[in-house]
Amino acid sequence: MKIILYRKSGCPWSAAVMGFLNELNIPYEIKNVTTNPAYPREVEVVSGQSKSPTLDLDGEIFPDASVEDVAQALEKRGIVI
């Protein structure tokens, strides 16, 4: 499973999703759209918007993702929460 988290610096919703994934020991890649000028365009291409956090879970895109969205997506993939 490959997870990419597009986030903005200081975003509390991103911090919540990161904390949730860390708690479950699920590895993920962070793409900070605030510090890397290529990432804002990348997130817009994959999701059609620029909300934070946006999660790419094995190619399935979750724009403006919440912890609940992430939990449901992981459960669908057989990861017990």
N, CA, C and O atoms as CSV, one atom per row, in Angstrom:
chain,resi,resn,atom,element,x,y,z
A,1,MET,N,N,0.853,-1.166,0.000
A,1,MET,CA,C,0.000,0.000,0.000
A,1,MET,C,C,0.904,1.235,0.000
A,1,MET,O,O,1.857,1.327,0.773
A,2,LYS,N,N,0.582,2.172,-0.878
A,2,LYS,CA,C,1.348,3.415,-0.961
A,2,LYS,C,C,0.423,4.583,-0.643
A,2,LYS,O,O,-0.642,4.738,-1.241
A,3,ILE,N,N,0.858,5.404,0.320
A,3,ILE,CA,C,0.083,6.571,0.732
A,3,ILE,C,C,0.939,7.813,0.552
A,3,ILE,O,O,2.080,7.877,1.010
A,4,ILE,N,N,0.360,8.802,-0.129
A,4,ILE,CA,C,0.975,10.113,-0.245
A,4,ILE,C,C,0.021,11.109,0.400
A,4,ILE,O,O,-1.168,11.140,0.083
A,5,LEU,N,N,0.548,11.914,1.298
A,5,LEU,CA,C,-0.244,12.934,1.976
A,5,LEU,C,C,0.236,14.310,1.531
A,5,LEU,O,O,1.357,14.717,1.839
A,6,TYR,N,N,-0.618,15.018,0.807
A,6,TYR,CA,C,-0.340,16.396,0.433
A,6,TYR,C,C,-0.854,17.274,1.569
A,6,TYR,O,O,-2.023,17.191,1.946
A,7,ARG,N,N,0.026,18.114,2.113
A,7,ARG,CA,C,-0.367,18.913,3.263
A,7,ARG,C,C,0.185,20.323,3.156
A,7,ARG,O,O,1.154,20.581,2.441
A,8,LYS,N,N,-0.448,21.221,3.877
A,8,LYS,CA,C,0.036,22.587,4.022
A,8,LYS,C,C,0.616,22.721,5.424
A,8,LYS,O,O,0.083,22.158,6.380
A,9,SER,N,N,1.701,23.464,5.540
A,9,SER,CA,C,2.306,23.690,6.856
A,9,SER,C,C,1.284,24.318,7.793
A,9,SER,O,O,0.570,25.246,7.414
A,10,GLY,N,N,1.221,23.809,9.009
A,10,GLY,CA,C,0.331,24.366,10.018
A,10,GLY,C,C,-1.117,23.932,9.912
A,10,GLY,O,O,-1.949,24.396,10.691
A,11,CYS,N,N,-1.441,23.065,8.981
A,11,CYS,CA,C,-2.826,22.614,8.805
A,11,CYS,C,C,-3.186,21.614,9.909
A,11,CYS,O,O,-2.575,20.549,9.996
A,12,PRO,N,N,-4.164,21.943,10.748
A,12,PRO,CA,C,-4.512,21.033,11.843
A,12,PRO,C,C,-5.142,19.728,11.352
A,12,PRO,O,O,-4.999,18.693,12.002
A,13,TRP,N,N,-5.829,19.765,10.224
A,13,TRP,CA,C,-6.453,18.544,9.699
A,13,TRP,C,C,-5.382,17.598,9.176
A,13,TRP,O,O,-5.494,16.381,9.321
A,14,SER,N,N,-4.334,18.168,8.564
A,14,SER,CA,C,-3.203,17.347,8.129
A,14,SER,C,C,-2.525,16.711,9.330
A,14,SER,O,O,-2.183,15.528,9.305
A,15,ALA,N,N,-2.334,17.492,10.376
A,15,ALA,CA,C,-1.702,16.973,11.588
A,15,ALA,C,C,-2.514,15.827,12.182
A,15,ALA,O,O,-1.948,14.849,12.671
A,16,ALA,N,N,-3.833,15.947,12.139
A,16,ALA,CA,C,-4.691,14.882,12.674
A,16,ALA,C,C,-4.544,13.601,11.857
A,16,ALA,O,O,-4.442,12.513,12.424
A,17,VAL,N,N,-4.533,13.720,10.529
A,17,VAL,CA,C,-4.384,12.542,9.672
A,17,VAL,C,C,-3.003,11.923,9.870
A,17,VAL,O,O,-2.877,10.700,9.944
A,18,MET,N,N,-1.976,12.751,9.956
A,18,MET,CA,C,-0.629,12.234,10.180
A,18,MET,C,C,-0.545,11.512,11.530
A,18,MET,O,O,0.053,10.440,11.628
A,19,GLY,N,N,-1.141,12.098,12.559
A,19,GLY,CA,C,-1.148,11.451,13.871
A,19,GLY,C,C,-1.855,10.110,13.840
A,19,GLY,O,O,-1.408,9.148,14.463
A,20,PHE,N,N,-2.961,10.050,13.114
A,20,PHE,CA,C,-3.721,8.805,12.990
A,20,PHE,C,C,-2.884,7.728,12.299
A,20,PHE,O,O,-2.808,6.597,12.779
A,21,LEU,N,N,-2.258,8.078,11.174
A,21,LEU,CA,C,-1.423,7.106,10.457
A,21,LEU,C,C,-0.228,6.687,11.304
A,21,LEU,O,O,0.142,5.513,11.317
A,22,ASN,N,N,0.377,7.637,12.010
A,22,ASN,CA,C,1.514,7.310,12.887
A,22,ASN,C,C,1.088,6.355,14.002
A,22,ASN,O,O,1.809,5.416,14.337
A,23,GLU,N,N,-0.080,6.605,14.566
A,23,GLU,CA,C,-0.592,5.753,15.643
A,23,GLU,C,C,-0.761,4.308,15.177
A,23,GLU,O,O,-0.557,3.367,15.943
A,24,LEU,N,N,-1.137,4.151,13.907
A,24,LEU,CA,C,-1.334,2.813,13.344
A,24,LEU,C,C,-0.054,2.238,12.745
A,24,LEU,O,O,-0.054,1.126,12.215
A,25,ASN,N,N,1.047,3.010,12.833
A,25,ASN,CA,C,2.329,2.591,12.251
A,25,ASN,C,C,2.217,2.304,10.758
A,25,ASN,O,O,2.818,1.357,10.250
A,26,ILE,N,N,1.450,3.124,10.070
A,26,ILE,CA,C,1.287,2.993,8.623
A,26,ILE,C,C,2.213,4.005,7.958
A,26,ILE,O,O,2.087,5.207,8.190
A,27,PRO,N,N,3.144,3.527,7.133
A,27,PRO,CA,C,4.071,4.451,6.481
A,27,PRO,C,C,3.368,5.273,5.395
A,27,PRO,O,O,2.435,4.806,4.743
A,28,TYR,N,N,3.835,6.488,5.225
A,28,TYR,CA,C,3.283,7.377,4.201
A,28,TYR,C,C,4.345,8.392,3.810
A,28,TYR,O,O,5.285,8.662,4.557
A,29,GLU,N,N,4.168,8.942,2.627
A,29,GLU,CA,C,5.056,9.989,2.132
A,29,GLU,C,C,4.348,11.328,2.299
A,29,GLU,O,O,3.155,11.448,2.021
A,30,ILE,N,N,5.086,12.324,2.751
A,30,ILE,CA,C,4.527,13.667,2.907
A,30,ILE,C,C,5.010,14.532,1.756
A,30,ILE,O,O,6.199,14.567,1.439
A,31,LYS,N,N,4.064,15.230,1.134
A,31,LYS,CA,C,4.396,16.232,0.132
A,31,LYS,C,C,3.825,17.553,0.641
A,31,LYS,O,O,2.619,17.789,0.580
A,32,ASN,N,N,4.715,18.406,1.142
A,32,ASN,CA,C,4.297,19.670,1.728
A,32,ASN,C,C,4.149,20.712,0.629
A,32,ASN,O,O,5.138,21.172,0.058
A,33,VAL,N,N,2.906,21.080,0.339
A,33,VAL,CA,C,2.624,22.024,-0.741
A,33,VAL,C,C,3.048,23.443,-0.393
A,33,VAL,O,O,3.116,24.300,-1.274
A,34,THR,N,N,3.333,23.703,0.880
A,34,THR,CA,C,3.781,25.027,1.299
A,34,THR,C,C,5.254,25.242,0.977
A,34,THR,O,O,5.656,26.351,0.624
A,35,THR,N,N,6.052,24.203,1.095
A,35,THR,CA,C,7.498,24.361,0.969
A,35,THR,C,C,8.067,23.928,-0.376
A,35,THR,O,O,9.200,24.280,-0.703
A,36,ASN,N,N,7.309,23.175,-1.157
A,36,ASN,CA,C,7.801,22.727,-2.459
A,36,ASN,C,C,6.873,23.267,-3.542
A,36,ASN,O,O,5.703,22.886,-3.588
A,37,PRO,N,N,7.368,24.144,-4.415
A,37,PRO,CA,C,6.497,24.770,-5.408
A,37,PRO,C,C,5.914,23.811,-6.450
A,37,PRO,O,O,4.957,24.176,-7.133
A,38,ALA,N,N,6.448,22.621,-6.593
A,38,ALA,CA,C,5.901,21.655,-7.548
A,38,ALA,C,C,4.650,20.960,-7.010
A,38,ALA,O,O,3.791,20.546,-7.789
A,39,TYR,N,N,4.542,20.830,-5.712
A,39,TYR,CA,C,3.449,20.050,-5.131
A,39,TYR,C,C,2.065,20.689,-5.243
A,39,TYR,O,O,1.096,19.948,-5.412
A,40,PRO,N,N,1.905,22.014,-5.161
A,40,PRO,CA,C,0.551,22.560,-5.339
A,40,PRO,C,C,-0.052,22.195,-6.696
A,40,PRO,O,O,-1.229,21.842,-6.779
A,41,ARG,N,N,0.737,22.279,-7.739
A,41,ARG,CA,C,0.235,21.909,-9.073
A,41,ARG,C,C,-0.053,20.405,-9.134
A,41,ARG,O,O,-1.049,19.980,-9.720
A,42,GLU,N,N,0.818,19.615,-8.529
A,42,GLU,CA,C,0.636,18.157,-8.524
A,42,GLU,C,C,-0.668,17.774,-7.838
A,42,GLU,O,O,-1.410,16.937,-8.353
A,43,VAL,N,N,-0.958,18.368,-6.691
A,43,VAL,CA,C,-2.190,18.032,-5.972
A,43,VAL,C,C,-3.417,18.480,-6.770
A,43,VAL,O,O,-4.448,17.807,-6.749
A,44,GLU,N,N,-3.312,19.607,-7.471
A,44,GLU,CA,C,-4.431,20.061,-8.299
A,44,GLU,C,C,-4.672,19.114,-9.468
A,44,GLU,O,O,-5.820,18.863,-9.834
A,45,VAL,N,N,-3.605,18.589,-10.053
A,45,VAL,CA,C,-3.737,17.651,-11.168
A,45,VAL,C,C,-4.405,16.352,-10.708
A,45,VAL,O,O,-5.303,15.845,-11.381
A,46,VAL,N,N,-3.973,15.814,-9.569
A,46,VAL,CA,C,-4.509,14.518,-9.136
A,46,VAL,C,C,-5.901,14.622,-8.527
A,46,VAL,O,O,-6.670,13.663,-8.566
A,47,SER,N,N,-6.233,15.808,-7.953
A,47,SER,CA,C,-7.499,15.894,-7.225
A,47,SER,C,C,-8.472,16.941,-7.757
A,47,SER,O,O,-9.652,16.921,-7.405
A,48,GLY,N,N,-7.998,17.851,-8.596
A,48,GLY,CA,C,-8.868,18.891,-9.105
A,48,GLY,C,C,-9.091,20.044,-8.138
A,48,GLY,O,O,-9.939,20.902,-8.383
A,49,GLN,N,N,-8.352,20.072,-7.061
A,49,GLN,CA,C,-8.505,21.140,-6.055
A,49,GLN,C,C,-7.201,21.304,-5.284
A,49,GLN,O,O,-6.212,20.631,-5.575
A,50,SER,N,N,-7.203,22.202,-4.299
A,50,SER,CA,C,-5.961,22.460,-3.548
A,50,SER,C,C,-6.147,22.349,-2.040
A,50,SER,O,O,-5.394,22.953,-1.276
A,51,LYS,N,N,-7.130,21.593,-1.614
A,51,LYS,CA,C,-7.418,21.459,-0.173
A,51,LYS,C,C,-6.355,20.628,0.528
A,51,LYS,O,O,-5.682,19.791,-0.074
A,52,SER,N,N,-6.232,20.890,1.818
A,52,SER,CA,C,-5.283,20.160,2.652
A,52,SER,C,C,-6.028,19.599,3.856
A,52,SER,O,O,-6.800,20.297,4.513
A,53,PRO,N,N,-5.778,18.323,4.130
A,53,PRO,CA,C,-4.912,17.396,3.429
A,53,PRO,C,C,-5.631,16.709,2.268
A,53,PRO,O,O,-6.847,16.516,2.284
A,54,THR,N,N,-4.855,16.360,1.288
A,54,THR,CA,C,-5.330,15.491,0.215
A,54,THR,C,C,-4.516,14.220,0.315
A,54,THR,O,O,-3.292,14.260,0.435
A,55,LEU,N,N,-5.201,13.098,0.266
A,55,LEU,CA,C,-4.547,11.803,0.437
A,55,LEU,C,C,-4.651,11.012,-0.862
A,55,LEU,O,O,-5.716,10.928,-1.474
A,56,ASP,N,N,-3.532,10.438,-1.267
A,56,ASP,CA,C,-3.486,9.516,-2.401
A,56,ASP,C,C,-3.190,8.152,-1.805
A,56,ASP,O,O,-2.085,7.890,-1.330
A,57,LEU,N,N,-4.195,7.288,-1.836
A,57,LEU,CA,C,-4.069,5.950,-1.256
A,57,LEU,C,C,-4.139,4.948,-2.393
A,57,LEU,O,O,-5.221,4.605,-2.870
A,58,ASP,N,N,-2.974,4.481,-2.822
A,58,ASP,CA,C,-2.887,3.552,-3.950
A,58,ASP,C,C,-3.626,4.078,-5.176
A,58,ASP,O,O,-4.276,3.313,-5.887
A,59,GLY,N,N,-3.528,5.379,-5.423
A,59,GLY,CA,C,-4.157,5.970,-6.596
A,59,GLY,C,C,-5.574,6.452,-6.388
A,59,GLY,O,O,-6.118,7.141,-7.251
A,60,GLU,N,N,-6.187,6.111,-5.273
A,60,GLU,CA,C,-7.515,6.633,-4.949
A,60,GLU,C,C,-7.306,7.945,-4.190
A,60,GLU,O,O,-6.590,7.991,-3.190
A,61,ILE,N,N,-7.939,9.004,-4.679
A,61,ILE,CA,C,-7.702,10.341,-4.144
A,61,ILE,C,C,-8.814,10.734,-3.177
A,61,ILE,O,O,-10.000,10.562,-3.458
A,62,PHE,N,N,-8.392,11.271,-2.024
A,62,PHE,CA,C,-9.310,11.760,-1.006
A,62,PHE,C,C,-8.997,13.234,-0.750
A,62,PHE,O,O,-8.164,13.560,0.096
A,63,PRO,N,N,-9.679,14.133,-1.496
A,63,PRO,CA,C,-9.426,15.558,-1.270
A,63,PRO,C,C,-10.043,16.012,0.044
A,63,PRO,O,O,-11.118,15.551,0.429
A,64,ASP,N,N,-9.360,16.913,0.722
A,64,ASP,CA,C,-9.842,17.450,1.995
A,64,ASP,C,C,-10.159,16.312,2.960
A,64,ASP,O,O,-11.208,16.300,3.604
A,65,ALA,N,N,-9.237,15.356,3.051
A,65,ALA,CA,C,-9.439,14.118,3.813
A,65,ALA,C,C,-9.515,14.378,5.314
A,65,ALA,O,O,-8.795,15.214,5.861
A,66,SER,N,N,-10.400,13.641,5.953
A,66,SER,CA,C,-10.503,13.658,7.415
A,66,SER,C,C,-9.992,12.327,7.959
A,66,SER,O,O,-9.785,11.376,7.205
A,67,VAL,N,N,-9.793,12.270,9.255
A,67,VAL,CA,C,-9.391,11.015,9.884
A,67,VAL,C,C,-10.441,9.938,9.603
A,67,VAL,O,O,-10.099,8.780,9.364
A,68,GLU,N,N,-11.707,10.319,9.631
A,68,GLU,CA,C,-12.784,9.357,9.362
A,68,GLU,C,C,-12.688,8.812,7.936
A,68,GLU,O,O,-12.876,7.616,7.714
A,69,ASP,N,N,-12.392,9.693,6.967
A,69,ASP,CA,C,-12.226,9.245,5.576
A,69,ASP,C,C,-11.095,8.232,5.465
A,69,ASP,O,O,-11.227,7.203,4.803
A,70,VAL,N,N,-9.986,8.539,6.119
A,70,VAL,CA,C,-8.818,7.667,6.070
A,70,VAL,C,C,-9.129,6.329,6.740
A,70,VAL,O,O,-8.762,5.276,6.216
A,71,ALA,N,N,-9.796,6.360,7.883
A,71,ALA,CA,C,-10.153,5.124,8.584
A,71,ALA,C,C,-11.035,4.246,7.706
A,71,ALA,O,O,-10.811,3.039,7.617
A,72,GLN,N,N,-12.035,4.837,7.058
A,72,GLN,CA,C,-12.925,4.058,6.189
A,72,GLN,C,C,-12.159,3.460,5.011
A,72,GLN,O,O,-12.381,2.305,4.645
A,73,ALA,N,N,-11.260,4.243,4.418
A,73,ALA,CA,C,-10.481,3.748,3.281
A,73,ALA,C,C,-9.574,2.594,3.701
A,73,ALA,O,O,-9.429,1.617,2.966
A,74,LEU,N,N,-8.971,2.703,4.866
A,74,LEU,CA,C,-8.106,1.629,5.345
A,74,LEU,C,C,-8.909,0.380,5.678
A,74,LEU,O,O,-8.474,-0.734,5.384
A,75,GLU,N,N,-10.069,0.555,6.284
A,75,GLU,CA,C,-10.917,-0.591,6.602
A,75,GLU,C,C,-11.353,-1.311,5.332
A,75,GLU,O,O,-11.419,-2.540,5.314
A,76,LYS,N,N,-11.651,-0.565,4.270
A,76,LYS,CA,C,-12.005,-1.173,2.986
A,76,LYS,C,C,-10.872,-2.023,2.437
A,76,LYS,O,O,-11.098,-2.970,1.684
A,77,ARG,N,N,-9.656,-1.675,2.821
A,77,ARG,CA,C,-8.486,-2.420,2.367
A,77,ARG,C,C,-8.067,-3.495,3.349
A,77,ARG,O,O,-6.987,-4.069,3.210
A,78,GLY,N,N,-8.899,-3.778,4.337
A,78,GLY,CA,C,-8.652,-4.872,5.255
A,78,GLY,C,C,-7.787,-4.532,6.443
A,78,GLY,O,O,-7.368,-5.428,7.176
A,79,ILE,N,N,-7.506,-3.245,6.656
A,79,ILE,CA,C,-6.724,-2.843,7.814
A,79,ILE,C,C,-7.686,-2.561,8.956
A,79,ILE,O,O,-8.542,-1.682,8.860
A,80,VAL,N,N,-7.538,-3.308,10.024
A,80,VAL,CA,C,-8.433,-3.192,11.163
A,80,VAL,C,C,-8.027,-1.992,11.997
A,80,VAL,O,O,-6.866,-1.847,12.380
A,81,ILE,N,N,-8.993,-1.142,12.270
A,81,ILE,CA,C,-8.743,0.073,13.042
A,81,ILE,C,C,-9.157,-0.164,14.481
A,81,ILE,O,O,-9.033,0.733,15.314
